[in-house]
């Protein structure tokens, strides 16, 4: 290149970050865990808890929501919700509670979160009835 040749300036090509994959339409177990986590978080402030129980409830609820959202894009993260559910179940039996409703709420939510974490992606919700087929 000599001094007399014109220089061509090309515009820079914009770099876009890789778009994460969209959540599956059959991600209902993850959505259920997100809703259960939101409920668990809210329930920590709805009725009386001991300090340790309330702290554990809202933290685990928040972690279940975060893991549920990530599991929409990375299905293997659903196992983190299974671990959180086991922790919630055990801690519910260990920590003192102000009222029995807290114990029952946390126990039921822990069981449901655990069961939803076991459901792999790709399983549509069913009613238990055989599917109807079109008859010609």
Secondary structure, 3 states (H helix, E strand, C coil): CCCCCCCCCCCCCCCCCCCCCCCCCCCHHHHHHHHHHHHHHHHHHHCCCCHHHHHHHHHHHHHHHHHHHHHHHCHHHHHHHHHHHHHHHHHHHHCCCCCHHHHHHHHHHHHHHHHHHHCCCCCCCCCCCCCCCCCC
